[in-house]
Amino acid sequence: MRVLIVEDDPRIIEDIAASLETEGYLVDQVGDGEAAWFKGSTESYSAVILDLGLPGMDGLSVLNRWRAEGLEFPVLILTARSRWNERVKGIDAGADDYLSKPFQMEELLARLRAVIRRSAGKSSSQMQVGVLTLDTLQLRISVDGKPVHLSPHEYRLVSYLMLHAGRVVSQSELTEQIYAQGFERDSNSVEVLVGRVRRKLGSGSIQTRRGFGYIIKQSEP
Amino acid sequence: MTLQSLRFRLLSAAALSVSVALALAGFGLVALFEHHVERRLDAELGIHLKYLVGHIELTDDGHIHVAGNSPNPSFQQPLSGRYWQIQDEVRPTLLRSRSLWDFQLALADDDLRPGVVHRHELEGPAGHSLLVREQQFILHPRTEARRLRVAVAIDRADLLAARQAFTADILPYLGLLALAFLVASYAQVRMGLSPLKRVRSGVFAVREGQTNRLANDYPDEVSPLVDEINELLEARDKAVESARAWTADLAHGLNTPLTALGADARRLRRKGDTDIADDLDHLVQVMRSRVDRELIRARLRAAGTANPRQTPVTPVVDGVVRTLQRTPKGQLLSWRVEIPEMAVAAMPDDYLAELIGNLLENACKWATTLVEITARYSSESVLIDIEDDGPGVAEKELDRLGQRGLRLDEHTAGSGLGLAIVGDICAAYSGGFGLERSELGGLAVRVRLPSGVLSDAR
């Protein structure tokens, strides 16, 4: 999958490019608005990561021109201006998502996957990681298409790990996400919960990184 | 209306001048009337005098007497107020009207030439003051040349009574006139001061955000004041705009190097220095939240709340929800929005977006399946509830949340300053927010903002 990165700071563009290439994407880079518009108009991309503060033509104008020309590839806006009305303006100008700087690379990768998946027309209430399918409308997890009965705590655990697939999530982070904040809880309650889920979803579904936490592995892009 | 009020001063001055003018007019009119009556009485005396003279005859023994009675019966009634007296200086004789009774007019012994009229004011019977017309006649000038001093008198009480009656008649009219003048002055003052009232309501409209500037259709005298106010507003808008531009540049200037720092952290991680990389990542996130909050605070300070603007809540919430629905987590959630169209908050749209954005981003982060946004409004306030079905917060922790920089989740992105920003914005616009457990299971944030009214003048 080919992705265009439009960003004028060389350190940031290299960082994103390196991470994307590690994830298996083909990456094109440009540093100014005019060149970005030209590349986007003449070549075919699965997605574009677009910085708003560009020399020459600014990012929003580039986006407006692409959309006016009928180009529909997904665009993820990246900007140092983090105000909410600017974010809304970006989305309304035809962007598919908006991420403010500084960002975490996992977040960028997750957002990129999401915009590509959405542009491919996949249902937004379902997501697939490996053999697991998360249906957020029916609050259901399926393995190879077969629904599995989970308790609310188990559902929260699996859905959180699936939403952060590919990243090691620490035990304490999971505790915060699953149980009400400030509630007294047993130190090994997550461990017990993970054990129960593994019995239902298969032992390889959730992997343990000893000393770090748990991970559900991301399927290849 | 106080002593300091312009209207009070103008009306007092008008009342004073109207009273003085009408008092002068009243005195003048009474004096004129008195003069007129006096002339009329004098004319009447002249007629009586001529009648009297025409009826003086000599008796056989050479004494004078008045033939017949005067057609005016007053001369026959004692102390009636109308009198005559004839004095013969050659053969001393004194004739008097019956009305004089036993009183004799004390005519001055002055030099009286025939035909010349003398006018006196003398004391009459019962101490009344009389108006007297006196003339000398010569009877039978060719034979005996009898010099007669003939006097006719009228009681001045008639004159005084007429003057009193006239004064009593004219007073209500003068009062009515005073009232008419005062009403006219009030209308004049009101009309004259109405542009100032319009300036005041114009400034109020600017403060309420219904308009940007005062209109330019004021009278010449008020126009310079309006121009000054407009220039002041212009200067303030420029200051706010430059603060806005400055914070935007600062955001760009701070966040870009922070992103580069994040890139450095990842390079370190790839080289195996994971501890330093984690530290740097954490610092970057903390710095970012601090920068966001401080920039908002700087903008709030620069803009103040003098010009709050009116922002309908629905489009702002819709925009934020639309944006969050694009995020990987947001697109998996159900978003339930129930906000009445008429809900309008008295604050600029960018701050409302910042407030709603921070709260909904939190809700999106924690929700399991559902985020619910509902609003109610009254003439004073708009109440916005944001709830999620996430894990929620224990009662004892609710109060601690929302304090400066505090966060209970040390692992999810963000440093907890989102609620602090919400607090800053609420405080700047006289609103507030509270945290509760939601019936959906998660956290409920209840925000109260001052209500605004959309005007057509926008």
Chai-1 contact restraints between the chains, C-beta under 6 A:
chainA,res_idxA,chainB,res_idxB,connection_type,confidence,min_distance_angstrom,max_distance_angstrom,comment,restraint_id
A,D9,B,T256,contact,1.0,0.0,6.0,A-B,restraint_1
A,R11,B,A260,contact,1.0,0.0,6.0,A-B,restraint_2
A,R11,B,A263,contact,1.0,0.0,6.0,A-B,restraint_3
A,I12,B,T259,contact,1.0,0.0,6.0,A-B,restraint_4
A,I12,B,A260,contact,1.0,0.0,6.0,A-B,restraint_5
A,I12,B,A263,contact,1.0,0.0,6.0,A-B,restraint_6
A,D15,B,A263,contact,1.0,0.0,6.0,A-B,restraint_7
A,D15,B,R266,contact,1.0,0.0,6.0,A-B,restraint_8
A,G53,B,H252,contact,1.0,0.0,6.0,A-B,restraint_9
A,A80,B,A251,contact,1.0,0.0,6.0,A-B,restraint_10
A,A80,B,H252,contact,1.0,0.0,6.0,A-B,restraint_11
A,A80,B,N255,contact,1.0,0.0,6.0,A-B,restraint_12
A,A80,B,T256,contact,1.0,0.0,6.0,A-B,restraint_13
A,R81,B,A248,contact,1.0,0.0,6.0,A-B,restraint_14
A,R81,B,A251,contact,1.0,0.0,6.0,A-B,restraint_15
A,S82,B,D292,contact,1.0,0.0,6.0,A-B,restraint_16
A,W84,B,A353,contact,1.0,0.0,6.0,A-B,restraint_17
A,W84,B,E354,contact,1.0,0.0,6.0,A-B,restraint_18
A,W84,B,G357,contact,1.0,0.0,6.0,A-B,restraint_19
A,N85,B,D350,contact,1.0,0.0,6.0,A-B,restraint_20
A,N85,B,A353,contact,1.0,0.0,6.0,A-B,restraint_21
A,R87,B,T323,contact,1.0,0.0,6.0,A-B,restraint_22
A,V88,B,G319,contact,1.0,0.0,6.0,A-B,restraint_23
A,V88,B,T323,contact,1.0,0.0,6.0,A-B,restraint_24
A,I91,B,R322,contact,1.0,0.0,6.0,A-B,restraint_25
A,I91,B,T323,contact,1.0,0.0,6.0,A-B,restraint_26
A,D96,B,R326,contact,1.0,0.0,6.0,A-B,restraint_27
A,D97,B,R326,contact,1.0,0.0,6.0,A-B,restraint_28
A,K101,B,N255,contact,1.0,0.0,6.0,A-B,restraint_29
A,K101,B,T259,contact,1.0,0.0,6.0,A-B,restraint_30
A,P102,B,L258,contact,1.0,0.0,6.0,A-B,restraint_31
A,P102,B,T259,contact,1.0,0.0,6.0,A-B,restraint_32
A,P102,B,G262,contact,1.0,0.0,6.0,A-B,restraint_33
A,P102,B,V284,contact,1.0,0.0,6.0,A-B,restraint_34
A,P102,B,R288,contact,1.0,0.0,6.0,A-B,restraint_35
A,M105,B,R266,contact,1.0,0.0,6.0,A-B,restraint_36
A,A110,B,P328,contact,1.0,0.0,6.0,A-B,restraint_37
A,A114,B,P328,contact,1.0,0.0,6.0,A-B,restraint_38
A,S124,B,Q331,contact,1.0,0.0,6.0,A-B,restraint_39
A,T136,B,L332,contact,1.0,0.0,6.0,A-B,restraint_40
A,T136,B,T369,contact,1.0,0.0,6.0,A-B,restraint_41
A,L139,B,T369,contact,1.0,0.0,6.0,A-B,restraint_42
A,R156,B,T368,contact,1.0,0.0,6.0,A-B,restraint_43
A,L163,B,K329,contact,1.0,0.0,6.0,A-B,restraint_44
A,E173,B,H411,contact,1.0,0.0,6.0,A-B,restraint_45
A,E176,B,D409,contact,1.0,0.0,6.0,A-B,restraint_46
A,Y179,B,P391,contact,1.0,0.0,6.0,A-B,restraint_47
A,A180,B,P391,contact,1.0,0.0,6.0,A-B,restraint_48
A,A180,B,G392,contact,1.0,0.0,6.0,A-B,restraint_49
A,A180,B,A394,contact,1.0,0.0,6.0,A-B,restraint_50
A,Q181,B,V393,contact,1.0,0.0,6.0,A-B,restraint_51
A,Q181,B,E397,contact,1.0,0.0,6.0,A-B,restraint_52
A,Q181,B,L408,contact,1.0,0.0,6.0,A-B,restraint_53
A,G182,B,A394,contact,1.0,0.0,6.0,A-B,restraint_54
A,G182,B,K396,contact,1.0,0.0,6.0,A-B,restraint_55
A,G182,B,E397,contact,1.0,0.0,6.0,A-B,restraint_56
A,F183,B,A394,contact,1.0,0.0,6.0,A-B,restraint_57
